[in-house]
Amino acid sequence: MNRRSLLKGAAAISVLEWLGYFRKWGVPGTQKSLGIAEAVAQTMEPRFLVMWFQEGGWDSYSMFGPVDTPNHATMTIPAGTLNPNPAWSSQFYRPRNYALDATHFVPRTQGNITYGYLAQDGLPLFDDLAVVSSHNGSTFHSGSRWDYHYGKYAQYAALSAQRGMNERSLMQAFAEVYGAQYPLANVSWHRWLSDGELEEANYPEGTGFYEKLGPAYAHTIYGRTPSEMRNRLSQLGSVTAGARSQRIRSFVDNLHQNFIADHNGESVAAFNSAVTIYKQLTSGTGLVIDPSTLFTDAALRTEFGVQAAHEATNATSVNGNPARSKDSPLVNVQAMMAWELMSKGLSIAFWIENRQIRGFDTHNDRTAIFNRDGQSDQLADLRTDLWTPLKVFVNKLKNTQFGTSGKSYWDLTTIVLASEMGRTIQGDVASILASTDPDATKYEKIMEQDVCQHWDVNSVCFLGGNVQGNRQYGRVGTSSLAGIPMMPDGTLDPAYNPATGVLMGTKSPNSFVADAGHVYATALSLTGINPAGKGRNSRPAMNFIKKP
């Protein structure tokens, strides 16, 4: 599978191809035809989609799937003890100081949302948040992240398969509908295989997360650093249409008729956008959008708290695989870049992701827990990678009008907050105790047991102009420690105890715990796209998230 085969038969002409033509031949058409193009292009209201993702698995039990448990991490248990009180399998391990200070509090409620201490920094956004607490991720890093990109329709064996012509990542599906008139529609700071979990040799081009599905304008562009994005943008004017040049010339030969033909809507919208961009780049007074000045505005950098060191990248070796880097700056830089690309009419879809590799993937055993008096605390990382830059980003969206539309960028934007999985806070030792091992060996295995493993109990949030804010759907049971299934209208399945999560009768055949496929469909629906037939995702949208 290669780019040319994927593009075969695609009719729309993209912004980049128009810009290449303009650079070589100038802008064709009369004032009348330019006016027609502008009118046609205005038939589709712009939309923006942002996935704000946390790699490695956040502690959902302290986030938006909160539960109140004891913290047994500070217990003093004599070495060799096989049957302490409470029993090993009944012990819970929370971060140090959990429930002991004002920062690490037990679950609280503000408005309609019950939350854990990791969400405290997001309180100013709660009126805009729709939280789904009955949500499952996955226990496989790369597989779970793949699910959040592509939705749910195959088991993980599909990762190594060649991507099909009708497969789309969430951002590709969105950009395919809205992106024709943007030169860099789909920008991502996620890099496939960045966590080192999978061998690169087993995933040639076209497999795994594949950036070139769909029309060229919807392909995933790796955002990288500000300097690299400036270099990319500085080359826009020299883009050539290649094999598409003859189609463009044919289109131009009968420009007026092609502008008013219904089937050319995307090409005309792209033409109109390219004219605007081209005029800005070639105005008599100099460059209006000067790529060399992008991401350098001192006031904007101050707003997002950007320092020069934040633009650096990192590299980490995982599982013995060669060190590889996400080649991405810190999240506050990504958010600033996204805002500039959005507000300057260059991009509409953004996958923002913490640049750490396995940052939350601590895998603490009991020895580590007791040595440090608790689980690893994610508070500082979530403050840095989520809440602080997100609040600045949302403020910019809300207080900036889109053109002369009378609407703010917020009105036109959908944001999803997610992580690939949750983390465990306990470990079952029944099989260890039932073994024929000597007691000393059993104790050693108990202490070595991973009590911060990958866990499917998770949570997800939506916010934006079309989202009903100050809402929480689903709960995590205090006894089951699992998401309580929801009915199609977002209410809890009445067969489950709404507090403990224990099944008291017969589960409704219509109830469900949301997963990445529901996120895929809901995100598209919130942007005005019918998710049916967009990619292969088989899950429906959670329509109760959307404003009526």
Summary of the structure (lengths in Angstrom):
residues: 548
radius of gyration: 25.3
end to end distance: 42.1
largest distance: 89.1
contacts: 1820
relative contact order: 0.20
helix: 39%
strand: 14%
